[in-house]
Amino acid sequence: MQETEAVLNARREMEICNACRYCEGFCAVFPAVELRREFTAGDLSYLANLCHGCRGCYYACQYAPPHEWGINVPRTLAEVRAESYSEYAWPQPLAKAFERNGVVVSLVVALSIAFMLVIAMAISAPGQFFVAKKMEADAFYAVIPLWAMQIVGMGTFGFSLYAMGRGAVNFWKDAGAKQRITISAIFIAAWDAVTLKNLGGGGDGCNNNSEAFSMRRRYLHHAMAGGFMLCFAATSVGFIYHTFLGWAAPYDFISVPVLLGTVGGILLTIGTVGLFAMKLVEDPMPVVRRLLGGDVAMLLLLAMSALTGLFLLAVRTTGAMGIAMAIHLGFILALFLVLPYSKMVHGVYRSAALLRRAVERDMKPLGGE
């Protein structure tokens, strides 16, 4: 990473924390800090992405504002973390365009919905767009042909996966460990990522807007992540049904894809709306308020992707199905396009940071270093 003002401030605070060590049991960040006497920009990027923003250290710190040293680790690392998203992203011109991603996300959503509506009306079977459908096979594809969905969906999602992979490689080259990656380290990092262990702070939860501890933020993240994965599983099962078994959508409500999508949509809605509500009442001191627009934009995009999917399920046998499907696919298209340049990419970098932390705990250096 470049030596920005945020990086310089983070180095100053980490040096003070390393001398104090009062917060060493709070999360994974401070044990990682204690392994270092000096902090490169890559080290600070690693620590920033290892931080889960539980904010326990802010309320416990004797040097936090209004102290003259002004130690505010959650806010400082959040600034470095946001800069790392932009610096490691691929390709760089798109990353720069998304730096103010609250505005850009809104624009992408509007254009994506308009695109899907125009495409749906242009290529749907004549007279089928506003016609009520029964539950016969291929009813969806009379509105938008399967080939069009596959080209747009697989193309944009494939691009997002590749772009996020390139970003993860850039992060690891700059902030990755030199030790050998072991099987045990992979399992430890995967467990920490899946369980969101570090959103538990020192074990009692996060400090959301006061010194009181709560597991609410962790549970809402579980709902959001679990809901997203269930929706992805529903799409994957539907693909298997159609491609390998010859069973075309739409499917019965008690079918596996519909049940997975329904439960996933509900969980995703609960998680995103709940996290959005928490942001409205959180303490502004340990957070970076200028980053709030991008965070809220992504939460609303995820929530609308879930809600429009549930709405499509409710109206799929009516004349509103065509426009509901076009709007839902517009939100999904926007989500795929902005994934590598939004707050959602934190899952990739944070998982990589957790892997580095697990590798450090193994402490098995290569070549006897």
N, C-alpha and C positions, 0 to 999 in steps of 0.2 A: 504493500500500500504506500501511497505518497505521504509525505510528512505534512499533513494538514494541521490546522489549528486544533481540530478535534483529537487527532492522534497525539499531538504535543500535550494537550490537557490530560488525556487518558494516561500518558506515561507519567506525568507528575502525580496523578492520583494513585496509580498502581504502586509507585515508589513509596508513597506515604502509607498505603495499606500494607505493603510488605514489611514496613517497619513496625506498624501497630499490631496487626494480626488478631485484632479482637473478633473479626467476623469469620475466622477460618472454618468454623463448622456450619456456616449458613448455606453454602451451595458448592457446586463444583469449581467455581471461579477462583476462590481464595486459596484452596490447596494447589491449584495450578499456578497461581501467582507466586506462592512460596518456593516453587522450584526454580525461580529466576532471580538473578541479581540485576540484570538489565532487560529492557523490553524493546525489541525491534518493532517496526510497524507491523510486520507479519504476526508477531506475538500478540500485539494488541488487537489485531483483527480476529485472531483465534479466540482470545478472551472475550471480546465483544459478542461473538456468535455463540460462545459457550454460555453467556449470561442469558437467563430466561426472564429477566425483569421482575423477579419476585418482590424486590424493593425492601426486603428485610434489612439489608445492610444500611440503607438510607436512614431508617428510623432508629437504628442502633448506634449509628456513628456519632461520636462526640465532636467530630470536626465538620459535620454537615452544616449547611446554612442555618442560622446567620453567623456561624464561626467564620473568621477571616480567611481560613483556608478553603472554605466552600466545597468540601468533598461531597460529590453527588454521583456515586458510581453508576446507578441505573441510568441516569440521564446521559452521562458522559459516554458510557458504552453503547447506548442506543444511537448516539450520533455517529460513532465509529462504525457501528453495525450498518446503519443506513448508507454510509459512504462505501462500505465494502460491497453492498448489493450493486451499486452503480459501477464500481471499479472492476469487479470480477465478471460482470455480465457480458454476454456475447449475443449479437455483435454490438460494439461500443456505440455506434450512432443511435441505435434504438434505445440503449441504456440512457443516453443523454436526453433523449426525447421524453423519457418517462421519469425524469428526476422530480418533476412536479406531477406525480402520477395521479393525484386526485382529479385534476382537470382532464388529464389524458385518458384515464380510465372511463370517465363519463363520456368523452367524445367517442372512444372506441365502442362502448356499449351502444350508443345511439346509432352509429354507422353500421354496427353488426346487425342490429335488429332491422334497420332499414334494408340492408343487403339481403337478409333472409326473407323478408316480406316480398321484396321485388322478385327474388329468385323463385320463391314458392308460387307466386301468382303467374310468373312467366312460363314456368315449365310444368306446372301441375296439369293433370288431365282436364280437358275442357269441361267447364261446368261443375268441377269437383271441389273447388276451394271452400265454398260456403254451404255445401250439401251435408246434411246429417248422415253419419256413417253408422253402419251396424258393426258388429264384432267379427266381420268376415276377415279372412287373411288378406294381407297387403292393403288394408284400408289406409294406413298412414302413407304408403308409397303412392297412392293415387293423388295425394296432395304434393308431396316432395319425393321424387324418385329416390330409391335406395342408393343408386350410384352417386347422386348429388350429395346426399348425407355423408357417404363414405369418403368421397374426395375431400370435401370441406373439413369434416371432423378429423379424419386420420391425418390429413395434411397439416392442419394447425396444431393438433396435439403432438404429432411427431416432431414438428419444429420446436415446440415448447420443451419437450423432453431433451432434444439435442442441445438446445440453448442452455437449459439448466445443467445438463451434464458438462458442457464446456465451462460454465461458471464454477461448478464444483471442482473441476480440474484446476482452474486458475486459482481458486481459494487454497487448494491443497499444496500447490507449488509454492505459494507465498507463505502460507501459515501452517503447512503440514509438518508432521513429526518426521525425524530422521530414523527413528527406530523401526524395526520390522513389525508389520501388521500381523498379529496372531489371530487364530480362530477365537480364542477366549476374548480378545479385545473386541472383535466383531460382535460376539454375542452380548457382551456387556453394554456396548454402545447401542445395539439394537433394543435391548431391554430398557435402557434409560430413555431412548427416544419414544418407544411405544407406550411406556407407562407414564411419560412426562414427569419423571422423578423429580427433576429440578424445579418444576412448578410447585413443589411442596416446600420450597425454601429449605429451612433446617429441619423440616418434618411436620410442622404445624400449618403449612400453607403459605399463601402470599399475603403481603400487606397491601390491600387494594387501594384504600384511601385513608388509612390511619394506622396506628400501631397494632390494631387488632388483626389477628391471623384468620385466614379463611381459605378453604379449599374450593371456593366457588369458581375461581378462574380456571383452576385445573380441571374441574368437572366439565365446565363449558367447553374448554379446549378438547376434552375427550369426546364430547358430543359432536363438536364440529368436525374433528378429524375422523371419528368413527362414521358419521353420517356421510362424509365425502367418500370414504372407502366403500361403504355399502352401495352408494349410487354408482361408483365405478364398477363394482362387482355386478350390479344389475345390468349395466350396459354390456359387460363382458359375457354374462350368461346369455343375454339376448343375442349377442353375436354368434355364440356357439349354437344356440337353438336354430337360428336362421341359416347359418353357413353349413353346419355339419349334420343337423337333424332335419332340415327343411321345414321348420316350423316358423312361419312368418308372423310378425306382430300385426295387430295388438294381441296381447295375451290376457287370459282370465285374471281376475283380481287375486285369486289364490295361487297363481303361478309363482315360481321362484323369482323371475325378474321383477315382477310387479311388487311382490312383498318386500324384496330387498330395496327397491327404489322408494317405496312408500315409507318404510322405517327409516331409511337413510335420509330422505327428504325432510322428515319430521325432526330427526336429530340435528341435521345441518341447520335447519331453521332455528331450533332452540339454541344451539351453540352460537350462531352468528348474532342473533337478536340479543341474546344474553350478554355477549361480550360488548356489543354496541352500547347497551344500556349501562354497563359498567364504566365505559369510557366517558359517559356523560357526567358521572359523579366522582371520578377518580381525582386524587390529589394532583394538582398540576405541577408541583415542584419536582418530583423524581421522573418526569416524562418530558419528551421534546414535543411541544405543542405544534410546531410547524410540520411535524410528520403525521399529525392526526388526520389530515385530509386523505392521505393515501391509505391509511389504516381503515378509516371508515368506508372509503370507496370500495375496498376489497371485501369488507364484511357485507356491505349491501349487495355487491355483485354476487357473492356466494348465496346470500339469503334469497335474492331474486331468482337465481338459478334453481334453487330448491322449490320456492313457492310456485314459480311458473310450471315446474314439472308436476307438482301436485295438482295444480289447476288443470293442466292438460289431462291428467288422469280422470279428473272429475267431469270434464266436458268432452271426452273423446268420442262419444256417440251422438254428439249434437253438431249443429252447423257452425259452432264456434271452434271446433277442433282445428281447422286449418290455420286460422290466425293465432290460436293458442300455441300450436306447434311451432309456427314460424318465430313467434316471440321467444319461446323457450329456447329454441336452437340459436337464436340471436344472442341470448345471454351466455349460452354455453360457448359459442364461438368467441365472444369477447373474453370470457374467462380463460380459454386456451391461449389467446393472443397475448394477454398481459401477464400470464403466470411467471415467465422468467424475469420480469422487470418490476414486480410488485412485492408487497410484504409477504406473499405466499412463498416466495423463494427462501424465506428464512428456515423452512423445514429442511431444505437441502443443506444449507451451510451449517445449521445447528447440528444436524446429524453428523456431518463431517467433523465438526468441533468435538462432539461427544466421542467420536472414534479416536481422534487425536488424544483426548483425555484418557481414554481407556488404554491406548498404546503407552502413554506416559506412565500409567500405573504399573504396567508390565515391566517397563524399564529394562528392555533387553536390546541394547544398542547393537547395530551392525558393525562388524569388523573390529570389535573391541573398543569402540569409541566411548 
